[in-house]
Amino acid sequence: MKRYRVKVKLVFETTMDHSQTSMKKAQEDVNRLVNDYLNNEKLNITKLFDEKPRVIYKVEKKNGKL
């Protein structure tokens, strides 16, 4: 029996419209919103996004070689 390490990456994508004086400030506002949402353990991350996440798997041998 061989041991493998499986990495799973979930990619959530969404679009948010936001008004602000600059693109950088709008990005900071949305970043703060998402981080605050992620830090609240009582909230369900899937409700923030419209679509299901894209799932990416990576399999490698336990010793690090593929």
HELIX and SHEET records of a PDB file:
HELIX    1   1 MET A   23  ASN A   39  1                                  17    
HELIX    2   2 ILE A   45  LEU A   48  5                                   4    
SHEET    1   A 2 TYR A   4  VAL A  11  0                                        
SHEET    2   A 2 ARG A  54  LYS A  61 -1                                        
END                                                                             
